[in-house]
Amino acid sequence: MRATGAAALGTSLAGCSQLTSSGNGADGVVLDPPENHDRIKESDIPHPIYGEEIPEATVPAPLHDRSVTTTEFEGDRHVMLTFVYTSCTTVCPGLTAALRRVQADAHEEGYEDEIAFLPITFDPEYDTPEVLEAYGEDYGVDFEAGNWYFLRPETHGDAKEVVEDTFGVAFEHGEESGDMAHDDESDEMDDEEMNHERHITHTSLILLVNKDGLVERAWTGGSPGGNEIVDAARAVVEGW
């Protein structure tokens, strides 16, 4: 199952030893369980948690002219997933930036062929391929690295099935939770601009999944602070 980690990471992981497994983790994972894992196991958590298998879903990757299955990298690459919409001004920028930080570190430390990034939009009506590409460019995504796949369900119903039903990330468009307040300026907006401005309420989730398809970390409540997400990704790659 496991092979030697990238040699380039050998010294850089010295400060991440607290993340490596001490033998007390779940079978098939590198990292020890998070501190609140026992409480999480006892809760009715809808999304995948530490030690569980990643769900399988096949979603179009329009910038690659093909579809990507969330489990297709098993045996080949570790995976990081998150769920965003590009017009979000609250938590989504941090989620996207977190994956981008790991992508940059993977390039600098020589493990970019060991990991893939799968941000999934749940607003396909607005997030066209052109919008996703511009969004990635705004965040400095390295599309040439060949490890970043924007996934876009084709319809709102498909997004609900993949994001909410399969991965347990709930979201609700503003038109479902109540009409948006209008003023004279907003009345002059066209339909596309109104859709762009409409708020989508959603939970947040970042998954770090190892090459065997098992969840190493499931971050909720926004982007992890400090270097936590980079340290975790490095530790999984090195410990594999």
KEROLUM-690082 format. One record per residue: residue in one letter; x, y, z of N, C-alpha, C in turn; residue number from 0. Coordinates in nm, 3 decimals. Atoms other than C-alpha are relative to their C-alpha. Example, Ala and Ser with C-alpha at 12.3 -4.5 7.8 and 13.67 -1.06 7.14 Angstrom:
<pts>
<pt A <0.089 -0.119 0.000> <1.230 -0.450 0.780> <0.090 0.120 0.000> 0> <pt S <-0.082 -0.119 -0.006> <1.367 -0.106 0.714> <-0.077 0.109 0.073> 1> 
</pts>
This chain:
<pts>
<pt M <0.083 -0.120 0.000> <0.000 0.000 0.000> <0.086 0.124 0.000> 0> <pt R <-0.073 -0.122 -0.018> <0.260 0.255 0.105> <0.140 -0.011 -0.056> 1> <pt A <-0.134 -0.008 0.052> <0.583 0.362 -0.057> <0.073 0.113 0.070> 2> <pt T <-0.080 -0.104 -0.061> <0.866 0.588 0.049> <-0.046 0.136 -0.046> 3> <pt G <0.042 -0.135 0.035> <0.769 0.958 0.058> <0.106 0.071 -0.080> 4> <pt A <-0.092 -0.076 0.082> <0.931 1.223 -0.158> <0.121 0.042 0.081> 5> <pt A <-0.123 -0.029 -0.073> <1.294 1.268 -0.059> <0.014 0.148 0.030> 6> <pt A <-0.012 -0.144 -0.019> <1.266 1.644 -0.098> <-0.069 0.049 0.125> 7> <pt L <0.074 -0.042 -0.118> <1.032 1.654 0.201> <0.067 -0.041 0.129> 8> <pt G <-0.059 0.060 -0.119> <1.263 1.477 0.442> <0.029 0.097 0.111> 9> <pt T <-0.034 -0.096 -0.104> <1.394 1.780 0.625> <-0.110 0.100 0.025> 10> <pt S <0.102 -0.104 -0.016> <1.101 2.014 0.565> <-0.111 -0.043 0.093> 11> <pt L <0.108 0.048 -0.086> <0.868 1.794 0.771> <0.040 -0.010 0.146> 12> <pt A <-0.046 0.013 -0.138> <1.073 1.818 1.087> <-0.095 0.068 0.098> 13> <pt G <0.090 -0.071 -0.088> <0.828 2.069 1.231> <-0.141 -0.054 -0.002> 14> <pt C <0.135 0.053 0.012> <0.525 1.854 1.145> <-0.015 -0.135 0.070> 15> <pt S <0.001 0.134 -0.058> <0.603 1.551 1.361> <-0.125 -0.028 0.079> 16> <pt Q <0.122 0.022 -0.078> <0.291 1.606 1.571> <-0.113 -0.052 -0.086> 17> <pt L <0.105 0.045 0.089> <0.085 1.519 1.263> <0.018 -0.145 -0.044> 18> <pt T <-0.024 0.136 0.047> <0.245 1.184 1.186> <-0.061 -0.102 0.094> 19> <pt S <0.070 0.102 -0.077> <0.091 0.860 1.304> <0.088 -0.058 0.108> 20> <pt S <-0.069 0.066 -0.110> <0.190 0.715 1.640> <-0.052 -0.140 0.020> 21> <pt G <0.056 0.134 -0.010> <0.004 0.393 1.574> <-0.137 -0.003 0.061> 22> <pt N <0.131 -0.005 -0.064> <-0.317 0.512 1.735> <-0.111 0.043 -0.096> 23> <pt G <0.099 -0.043 0.097> <-0.491 0.618 1.414> <-0.080 -0.115 -0.055> 24> <pt A <0.080 0.102 0.066> <-0.742 0.433 1.203> <0.086 -0.080 -0.096> 25> <pt D <-0.073 0.083 0.095> <-0.626 0.149 0.981> <0.004 0.069 -0.136> 26> <pt G <-0.013 -0.051 0.135> <-0.490 0.270 0.649> <0.021 0.149 -0.011> 27> <pt V <-0.025 -0.144 0.006> <-0.428 0.635 0.744> <0.137 0.030 0.058> 28> <pt V <-0.131 -0.044 -0.048> <-0.108 0.826 0.815> <-0.014 0.083 0.127> 29> <pt L <0.014 -0.093 -0.111> <-0.227 1.097 1.053> <-0.074 -0.061 0.118> 30> <pt D <0.077 0.035 -0.119> <-0.341 1.046 1.408> <-0.138 0.066 -0.009> 31> <pt P <0.133 -0.061 0.005> <-0.710 1.121 1.467> <0.002 0.141 0.058> 32> <pt P <0.009 -0.134 -0.059> <-0.805 1.483 1.537> <-0.045 -0.009 0.145> 33> <pt E <0.029 0.002 -0.143> <-0.852 1.577 1.901> <-0.146 -0.027 0.031> 34> <pt N <0.144 0.015 -0.026> <-1.233 1.583 1.876> <-0.060 -0.120 -0.073> 35> <pt H <0.050 0.108 0.084> <-1.261 1.259 1.679> <-0.106 -0.086 0.070> 36> <pt D <0.098 0.082 -0.071> <-1.445 1.061 1.947> <-0.137 0.067 0.004> 37> <pt R <0.127 -0.073 -0.002> <-1.710 1.331 1.976> <-0.063 0.002 -0.138> 38> <pt I <0.051 -0.003 0.136> <-1.742 1.353 1.598> <-0.062 -0.135 -0.037> 39> <pt K <0.053 0.133 0.031> <-1.791 0.976 1.568> <-0.136 -0.022 0.063> 40> <pt E <0.126 0.020 -0.070> <-2.075 0.993 1.816> <-0.111 0.092 -0.051> 41> <pt S <0.097 -0.095 0.053> <-2.246 1.277 1.630> <-0.052 -0.048 -0.135> 42> <pt D <0.059 0.035 0.129> <-2.469 1.248 1.327> <0.054 0.095 -0.106> 43> <pt I <-0.068 -0.088 0.095> <-2.220 1.410 1.091> <-0.031 -0.048 -0.142> 44> <pt P <0.038 0.047 0.134> <-2.340 1.401 0.727> <0.117 -0.017 -0.096> 45> <pt H <-0.113 0.006 0.093> <-2.000 1.447 0.563> <0.100 -0.108 0.042> 46> <pt P <-0.102 0.101 -0.036> <-1.711 1.195 0.549> <0.092 0.053 0.110> 47> <pt I <-0.089 -0.038 -0.109> <-1.489 1.198 0.856> <0.126 -0.085 -0.003> 48> <pt Y <-0.129 0.068 -0.011> <-1.142 1.078 0.952> <-0.015 -0.153 -0.003> 49> <pt G <-0.002 0.145 0.009> <-1.076 0.717 0.852> <-0.104 -0.061 -0.091> 50> <pt E <0.104 0.053 0.087> <-1.381 0.685 0.626> <0.041 0.011 -0.147> 51> <pt E <-0.027 -0.005 0.142> <-1.379 0.621 0.253> <-0.064 0.123 -0.064> 52> <pt I <0.056 -0.112 0.073> <-1.432 0.911 0.017> <-0.115 -0.050 -0.086> 53> <pt P <0.111 0.041 0.089> <-1.769 0.893 -0.163> <0.041 0.012 -0.147> 54> <pt E <-0.029 -0.003 0.143> <-1.768 0.833 -0.535> <-0.105 0.082 -0.073> 55> <pt A <0.089 -0.079 0.086> <-1.917 1.086 -0.775> <0.079 0.038 -0.124> 56> <pt T <-0.063 -0.039 0.125> <-1.842 1.163 -1.138> <-0.058 0.134 -0.043> 57> <pt V <0.042 -0.138 0.025> <-1.852 1.533 -1.225> <0.080 0.056 -0.119> 58> <pt P <-0.075 -0.061 0.111> <-1.761 1.725 -1.542> <0.111 0.092 0.050> 59> <pt A <-0.112 -0.092 -0.023> <-1.424 1.901 -1.535> <0.017 0.080 -0.129> 60> <pt P <0.010 -0.066 0.131> <-1.492 2.156 -1.809> <0.131 0.056 -0.054> 61> <pt L <-0.127 -0.055 0.050> <-1.142 2.303 -1.826> <0.092 -0.110 -0.051> 62> <pt H <-0.077 0.113 0.049> <-1.012 1.953 -1.906> <-0.077 -0.080 -0.106> 63> <pt D <0.082 0.065 0.103> <-1.290 1.854 -2.148> <-0.025 -0.147 0.030> 64> <pt R <0.033 0.137 -0.038> <-1.371 1.539 -1.955> <-0.069 0.003 0.136> 65> <pt S <0.054 0.012 -0.134> <-1.536 1.415 -1.638> <0.105 -0.062 0.092> 66> <pt V <-0.091 0.054 -0.100> <-1.350 1.332 -1.319> <-0.083 -0.073 0.106> 67> <pt T <0.062 0.074 -0.110> <-1.453 1.066 -1.069> <0.083 0.022 0.125> 68> <pt T <-0.072 -0.038 -0.121> <-1.364 1.156 -0.713> <0.090 -0.111 0.054> 69> <pt T <-0.083 0.111 -0.046> <-1.215 0.810 -0.655> <0.104 -0.043 -0.103> 70> <pt E <-0.085 0.050 0.108> <-1.019 0.785 -0.981> <0.149 0.014 0.027> 71> <pt F <-0.143 -0.018 -0.030> <-0.690 0.896 -0.823> <0.052 -0.101 0.102> 72> <pt E <-0.043 0.099 -0.099> <-0.683 0.606 -0.576> <0.114 -0.084 -0.056> 73> <pt G <-0.118 0.074 0.040> <-0.350 0.427 -0.589> <0.103 0.084 -0.072> 74> <pt D <-0.089 -0.086 0.078> <-0.194 0.721 -0.774> <0.034 0.130 0.071> 75> <pt R <-0.022 -0.129 -0.064> <-0.242 1.047 -0.586> <-0.086 0.014 0.125> 76> <pt H <0.084 -0.051 -0.107> <-0.364 1.191 -0.259> <-0.088 0.109 -0.060> 77> <pt V <0.098 -0.094 0.055> <-0.658 1.427 -0.306> <-0.043 0.099 0.107> 78> <pt M <0.065 -0.100 -0.084> <-0.787 1.750 -0.157> <-0.123 0.050 -0.072> 79> <pt L <0.126 -0.048 0.056> <-1.150 1.846 -0.215> <-0.056 0.112 0.086> 80> <pt T <0.082 -0.096 -0.073> <-1.357 2.146 -0.122> <-0.119 0.036 -0.087> 81> <pt F <0.128 -0.028 0.066> <-1.696 2.291 -0.220> <-0.025 0.150 0.010> 82> <pt V <0.004 -0.146 0.003> <-1.734 2.655 -0.327> <-0.096 0.050 -0.107> 83> <pt Y <0.058 -0.068 0.116> <-1.916 2.902 -0.547> <0.076 0.130 -0.018> 84> <pt T <-0.099 -0.103 0.027> <-1.715 3.174 -0.715> <-0.042 0.140 0.041> 85> <pt S <0.045 -0.133 -0.039> <-1.933 3.475 -0.627> <-0.011 0.015 0.151> 86> <pt C <0.000 -0.004 -0.147> <-1.906 3.393 -0.255> <0.102 0.102 0.049> 87> <pt T <-0.091 -0.099 -0.058> <-1.751 3.671 -0.049> <0.030 -0.029 0.146> 88> <pt T <-0.022 0.032 -0.141> <-1.739 3.493 0.287> <0.104 -0.111 0.014> 89> <pt V <-0.092 0.108 -0.031> <-1.586 3.150 0.343> <0.070 -0.058 -0.122> 90> <pt C <-0.056 0.067 0.119> <-1.522 3.029 -0.014> <0.137 0.051 -0.042> 91> <pt P <-0.136 -0.044 0.035> <-1.222 3.255 -0.086> <0.107 -0.065 0.086> 92> <pt G <-0.096 0.065 -0.088> <-1.047 3.106 0.216> <0.018 -0.148 -0.032> 93> <pt L <-0.009 0.141 0.037> <-1.129 2.750 0.110> <0.084 -0.019 -0.125> 94> <pt T <-0.077 0.008 0.125> <-0.995 2.810 -0.239> <0.147 0.032 0.025> 95> <pt A <-0.138 -0.040 -0.028> <-0.685 2.986 -0.108> <0.075 -0.109 0.077> 96> <pt A <-0.065 0.108 -0.075> <-0.617 2.695 0.129> <0.053 -0.108 -0.094> 97> <pt L <-0.046 0.099 0.097> <-0.600 2.446 -0.158> <0.113 0.057 -0.085> 98> <pt R <-0.105 -0.062 0.080> <-0.392 2.692 -0.357> <0.132 0.004 0.077> 99> <pt R <-0.124 0.001 -0.080> <-0.141 2.717 -0.068> <0.067 -0.136 -0.006> 100> <pt V <-0.058 0.135 0.007> <-0.096 2.342 -0.074> <0.055 -0.025 -0.140> 101> <pt Q <-0.051 0.019 0.135> <-0.061 2.343 -0.452> <0.136 0.069 -0.017> 102> <pt A <-0.127 -0.072 0.010> <0.214 2.606 -0.427> <0.110 -0.073 0.078> 103> <pt D <-0.099 0.074 -0.079> <0.390 2.409 -0.152> <0.040 -0.129 -0.070> 104> <pt A <-0.030 0.125 0.073> <0.363 2.089 -0.357> <0.100 0.027 -0.111> 105> <pt H <-0.094 -0.036 0.105> <0.542 2.266 -0.641> <0.139 0.028 0.058> 106> <pt E <-0.128 -0.039 -0.059> <0.811 2.410 -0.416> <0.074 -0.118 0.061> 107> <pt E <-0.062 0.112 -0.072> <0.874 2.086 -0.227> <0.007 -0.129 -0.080> 108> <pt G <-0.019 0.113 0.089> <0.849 1.847 -0.519> <-0.098 -0.115 0.015> 109> <pt Y <0.098 0.108 -0.007> <0.530 1.653 -0.451> <-0.125 0.030 -0.081> 110> <pt E <0.118 -0.037 0.079> <0.298 1.807 -0.712> <-0.057 -0.117 -0.079> 111> <pt D <0.053 0.119 0.068> <0.269 1.468 -0.887> <-0.062 -0.099 0.098> 112> <pt E <0.051 0.090 -0.102> <0.158 1.311 -0.558> <-0.139 0.040 0.049> 113> <pt I <0.125 -0.051 -0.056> <-0.159 1.514 -0.502> <-0.082 0.066 -0.110> 114> <pt A <0.093 -0.065 0.093> <-0.467 1.636 -0.692> <-0.099 0.086 0.079> 115> <pt F <0.090 -0.094 -0.065> <-0.704 1.923 -0.610> <-0.132 0.004 -0.076> 116> <pt L <0.131 0.010 0.062> <-1.078 1.897 -0.674> <-0.099 0.095 0.066> 117> <pt P <0.104 -0.090 -0.049> <-1.275 2.212 -0.589> <-0.127 -0.017 -0.084> 118> <pt I <0.127 0.027 0.067> <-1.642 2.150 -0.672> <-0.094 0.118 0.022> 119> <pt T <0.096 -0.109 -0.014> <-1.883 2.435 -0.745> <-0.141 -0.055 0.018> 120> <pt F <0.142 0.037 -0.012> <-2.244 2.413 -0.632> <-0.089 0.110 -0.055> 121> <pt D <0.079 -0.103 0.067> <-2.355 2.711 -0.842> <0.029 -0.004 -0.150> 122> <pt P <-0.037 0.014 0.141> <-2.324 2.582 -1.200> <-0.066 0.101 -0.092> 123> <pt E <0.067 -0.098 0.087> <-2.570 2.837 -1.338> <0.087 0.124 -0.020> 124> <pt Y <-0.088 -0.116 0.013> <-2.326 3.119 -1.267> <0.144 -0.042 -0.032> 125> <pt D <-0.139 0.041 0.014> <-1.998 2.928 -1.253> <0.022 -0.078 -0.129> 126> <pt T <-0.029 0.059 0.130> <-1.947 2.864 -1.621> <0.148 -0.035 -0.009> 127> <pt P <-0.143 0.028 0.015> <-1.615 2.724 -1.745> <0.085 0.126 -0.006> 128> <pt E <-0.076 -0.125 0.010> <-1.503 3.078 -1.829> <0.014 0.067 0.136> 129> <pt V <-0.003 -0.060 -0.133> <-1.593 3.203 -1.481> <0.096 -0.078 0.090> 130> <pt L <-0.090 0.082 -0.082> <-1.411 2.910 -1.316> <0.146 0.025 -0.036> 131> <pt E <-0.138 -0.024 0.042> <-1.100 2.972 -1.522> <0.049 0.136 0.051> 132> <pt A <-0.038 -0.133 -0.048> <-1.095 3.344 -1.438> <0.017 0.001 0.151> 133> <pt Y <-0.007 0.011 -0.146> <-1.159 3.263 -1.071> <0.132 -0.065 0.041> 134> <pt G <-0.126 0.066 -0.030> <-0.864 3.024 -1.068> <0.119 0.091 -0.026> 135> <pt E <-0.109 -0.093 0.030> <-0.640 3.282 -1.231> <0.011 0.108 0.106> 136> <pt D <-0.001 -0.101 -0.105> <-0.742 3.538 -0.970> <0.069 -0.052 0.127> 137> <pt Y <-0.060 0.059 -0.120> <-0.625 3.299 -0.698> <0.138 -0.061 -0.027> 138> <pt G <-0.134 0.047 0.031> <-0.301 3.212 -0.876> <0.011 -0.149 -0.020> 139> <pt V <-0.003 0.145 0.023> <-0.396 2.853 -0.955> <0.095 -0.030 -0.116> 140> <pt D <-0.092 0.044 0.105> <-0.126 2.679 -1.157> <-0.068 -0.110 -0.081> 141> <pt F <0.069 0.098 0.083> <-0.329 2.509 -1.429> <0.099 -0.088 -0.076> 142> <pt E <-0.100 0.075 0.074> <-0.009 2.396 -1.602> <0.054 -0.118 0.081> 143> <pt A <-0.052 0.108 -0.085> <0.078 2.171 -1.305> <-0.072 -0.132 -0.026> 144> <pt G <0.074 0.122 0.032> <-0.188 1.924 -1.419> <-0.059 -0.071 0.120> 145> <pt N <0.056 0.065 -0.119> <-0.317 1.860 -1.068> <-0.120 0.074 0.058> 146> <pt W <0.114 -0.079 -0.048> <-0.602 2.113 -1.035> <-0.116 -0.018 -0.096> 147> <pt Y <0.118 0.026 0.082> <-0.950 2.019 -1.159> <-0.121 0.070 0.062> 148> <pt F <0.127 -0.058 -0.041> <-1.246 2.253 -1.121> <-0.112 -0.093 -0.047> 149> <pt L <0.111 0.089 0.033> <-1.551 2.026 -1.108> <-0.131 0.079 0.003> 150> <pt R <0.124 -0.077 0.014> <-1.888 2.162 -1.221> <-0.116 -0.091 -0.037> 151> <pt P <0.123 0.073 0.036> <-2.213 1.966 -1.196> <-0.077 0.078 -0.105> 152> <pt E <0.063 -0.066 0.115> <-2.425 2.040 -1.501> <-0.123 0.082 0.038> 153> <pt T <0.124 -0.069 -0.038> <-2.743 2.149 -1.322> <-0.004 0.019 0.151> 154> <pt H <0.021 -0.018 -0.144> <-2.864 2.268 -0.984> <-0.034 -0.133 0.067> 155> <pt G <0.035 0.130 -0.056> <-3.015 1.924 -0.928> <0.120 -0.091 0.012> 156> <pt D <-0.122 0.079 -0.007> <-2.685 1.756 -1.009> <0.089 0.047 0.115> 157> <pt A <-0.080 -0.054 -0.109> <-2.509 1.989 -0.766> <-0.054 -0.046 0.135> 158> <pt K <0.060 0.048 -0.125> <-2.756 1.896 -0.492> <0.034 -0.147 0.024> 159> <pt E <-0.028 0.144 -0.013> <-2.699 1.526 -0.561> <0.145 -0.025 0.040> 160> <pt V <-0.142 0.024 -0.026> <-2.320 1.548 -0.559> <0.043 0.063 0.132> 161> <pt V <-0.055 -0.075 -0.112> <-2.247 1.815 -0.301> <-0.073 -0.030 0.131> 162> <pt E <0.078 0.016 -0.122> <-2.531 1.772 -0.053> <-0.031 -0.147 0.031> 163> <pt D <0.042 0.137 -0.025> <-2.657 1.415 -0.095> <0.119 -0.095 0.014> 164> <pt T <-0.114 0.092 -0.001> <-2.322 1.245 -0.163> <0.104 0.038 0.104> 165> <pt F <-0.108 -0.043 -0.090> <-2.076 1.456 0.039> <-0.050 0.065 0.128> 166> <pt G <0.053 -0.052 -0.126> <-2.307 1.596 0.306> <0.027 0.147 0.024> 167> <pt V <-0.024 -0.144 -0.013> <-2.232 1.963 0.236> <-0.129 0.072 -0.041> 168> <pt A <0.131 -0.061 0.027> <-2.565 2.144 0.265> <0.017 0.140 -0.055> 169> <pt F <0.002 -0.137 0.050> <-2.636 2.459 0.066> <-0.141 0.037 -0.041> 170> <pt E <0.134 -0.050 0.031> <-2.939 2.675 -0.003> <0.012 0.136 -0.066> 171> <pt H <-0.001 -0.128 0.071> <-2.983 2.952 -0.256> <-0.089 0.101 0.070> 172> <pt G <0.075 -0.107 -0.064> <-3.114 3.287 -0.139> <-0.147 -0.004 -0.035> 173> <pt E <0.140 0.002 0.041> <-3.435 3.243 -0.338> <-0.078 -0.108 0.073> 174> <pt E <0.067 0.105 -0.075> <-3.506 2.932 -0.132> <-0.019 0.041 0.146> 175> <pt S <0.006 -0.037 -0.141> <-3.440 3.095 0.206> <-0.068 0.134 0.022> 176> <pt G <0.068 -0.128 -0.013> <-3.616 3.425 0.134> <0.044 0.094 -0.110> 177> <pt D <-0.034 -0.092 0.108> <-3.626 3.698 -0.128> <0.100 0.103 0.047> 178> <pt M <-0.101 -0.099 -0.030> <-3.334 3.936 -0.142> <-0.064 0.138 0.000> 179> <pt A <0.052 -0.136 -0.005> <-3.406 4.295 -0.046> <0.043 0.076 -0.125> 180> <pt H <-0.028 -0.076 0.120> <-3.423 4.531 -0.344> <0.000 0.150 0.031> 181> <pt D <0.006 -0.145 -0.002> <-3.343 4.899 -0.377> <-0.002 0.048 -0.144> 182> <pt D <0.010 -0.053 0.136> <-3.351 5.131 -0.676> <0.114 -0.048 -0.087> 183> <pt E <-0.116 0.042 0.079> <-3.001 5.032 -0.784> <-0.012 -0.146 -0.039> 184> <pt S <0.009 0.143 0.031> <-3.064 4.657 -0.759> <-0.109 -0.028 -0.101> 185> <pt D <0.108 0.020 0.097> <-3.385 4.693 -0.960> <0.050 0.015 -0.144> 186> <pt E <-0.053 -0.023 0.132> <-3.171 4.802 -1.253> <0.094 -0.111 -0.045> 187> <pt M <-0.090 0.109 0.035> <-2.955 4.488 -1.244> <-0.069 -0.098 -0.092> 188> <pt D <0.058 0.105 0.082> <-3.007 4.224 -1.507> <0.001 -0.131 0.076> 189> <pt D <0.017 0.126 -0.071> <-3.081 3.862 -1.419> <0.134 -0.061 0.040> 190> <pt E <-0.129 0.060 -0.030> <-2.718 3.751 -1.437> <0.064 0.068 0.120> 191> <pt E <-0.058 -0.073 -0.111> <-2.603 4.025 -1.199> <-0.073 -0.033 0.130> 192> <pt M <0.075 0.035 -0.120> <-2.880 3.942 -0.955> <0.039 -0.138 0.047> 193> <pt N <-0.041 0.134 -0.037> <-2.781 3.576 -0.963> <0.138 0.004 0.064> 194> <pt H <-0.135 -0.012 -0.052> <-2.421 3.678 -0.900> <-0.002 0.054 0.143> 195> <pt E <0.005 -0.063 -0.130> <-2.518 3.888 -0.600> <-0.077 -0.084 0.103> 196> <pt R <0.082 0.078 -0.092> <-2.757 3.629 -0.453> <0.087 -0.081 0.095> 197> <pt H <-0.076 0.072 -0.101> <-2.629 3.478 -0.132> <-0.040 -0.147 0.004> 198> <pt I <0.024 0.143 -0.018> <-2.596 3.102 -0.096> <0.050 -0.039 0.138> 199> <pt T <-0.038 0.049 -0.133> <-2.598 2.969 0.258> <0.050 -0.142 -0.013> 200> <pt H <-0.056 0.135 0.015> <-2.376 2.664 0.291> <0.095 -0.032 0.114> 201> <pt T <-0.102 0.045 -0.093> <-2.160 2.458 0.521> <0.132 -0.008 -0.075> 202> <pt S <-0.132 0.004 0.064> <-1.787 2.443 0.457> <0.071 -0.130 0.036> 203> <pt L <-0.071 0.126 -0.021> <-1.567 2.138 0.419> <0.121 -0.007 -0.092> 204> <pt I <-0.118 0.037 0.077> <-1.214 2.057 0.305> <0.037 -0.141 0.041> 205> <pt L <-0.040 0.137 -0.027> <-1.117 1.691 0.275> <0.142 -0.024 -0.051> 206> <pt L <-0.130 0.051 0.041> <-0.762 1.555 0.266> <-0.012 -0.152 0.000> 207> <pt V <0.025 0.143 0.021> <-0.782 1.201 0.127> <0.128 -0.066 -0.050> 208> <pt N <-0.124 0.065 0.042> <-0.495 0.957 0.095> <-0.020 -0.088 -0.123> 209> <pt K <0.004 0.076 0.125> <-0.410 0.733 -0.200> <-0.088 -0.124 0.007> 210> <pt D <0.092 0.112 -0.014> <-0.622 0.452 -0.059> <-0.145 0.045 0.007> 211> <pt G <0.136 -0.052 -0.001> <-0.927 0.681 -0.066> <-0.057 0.020 0.139> 212> <pt L <0.045 -0.020 -0.137> <-0.944 0.727 0.312> <0.025 0.142 0.046> 213> <pt V <-0.009 -0.138 -0.046> <-1.005 1.062 0.477> <0.104 0.010 0.112> 214> <pt E <-0.102 -0.029 -0.101> <-0.701 1.188 0.669> <-0.042 0.119 0.087> 215> <pt R <0.050 -0.116 -0.072> <-0.856 1.520 0.767> <-0.128 0.051 -0.067> 216> <pt A <0.123 -0.064 0.048> <-1.201 1.681 0.734> <-0.014 0.131 0.077> 217> <pt W <0.006 -0.131 -0.065> <-1.185 2.053 0.812> <-0.134 0.065 -0.027> 218> <pt T <0.125 -0.073 0.012> <-1.508 2.240 0.877> <0.017 0.138 0.062> 219> <pt G <-0.006 -0.132 -0.064> <-1.585 2.595 0.985> <0.095 0.096 -0.067> 220> <pt G <-0.089 -0.091 0.070> <-1.369 2.761 0.721> <0.138 -0.058 -0.022> 221> <pt S <-0.136 0.044 0.030> <-1.005 2.741 0.620> <0.079 -0.021 0.127> 222> <pt P <-0.084 0.022 -0.118> <-0.762 2.590 0.874> <0.099 0.115 0.018> 223> <pt G <-0.090 -0.112 -0.028> <-0.545 2.849 1.044> <0.147 -0.036 -0.018> 224> <pt G <-0.144 0.018 0.008> <-0.173 2.898 1.004> <0.041 -0.091 -0.114> 225> <pt N <-0.051 0.094 0.100> <0.018 2.627 0.819> <-0.059 -0.139 0.016> 226> <pt E <0.053 0.132 -0.033> <-0.204 2.344 0.943> <-0.028 -0.085 -0.123> 227> <pt I <0.040 0.080 0.116> <-0.334 2.237 0.603> <0.122 -0.041 -0.082> 228> <pt V <-0.124 0.035 0.071> <0.011 2.248 0.440> <0.076 -0.107 0.077> 229> <pt D <-0.070 0.099 -0.082> <0.167 2.058 0.730> <-0.065 -0.138 -0.012> 230> <pt A <0.071 0.128 0.009> <-0.103 1.790 0.708> <0.025 -0.066 -0.135> 231> <pt A <-0.024 0.056 0.133> <-0.061 1.746 0.333> <0.142 -0.055 -0.011> 232> <pt R <-0.138 0.046 0.003> <0.315 1.720 0.367> <0.018 -0.129 0.080> 233> <pt A <-0.016 0.118 -0.085> <0.287 1.468 0.649> <-0.059 -0.124 -0.065> 234> <pt V <0.060 0.116 0.067> <0.055 1.242 0.450> <0.090 -0.047 -0.114> 235> <pt V <-0.087 0.037 0.111> <0.284 1.252 0.145> <0.127 -0.067 0.052> 236> <pt E <-0.125 0.056 -0.053> <0.597 1.187 0.351> <-0.023 -0.134 0.071> 237> <pt G <0.025 0.121 -0.078> <0.435 0.920 0.567> <-0.051 -0.118 -0.081> 238> <pt W <0.060 0.104 0.082> <0.297 0.722 0.277> <0.104 -0.104 -0.042> 239> 
</pts>
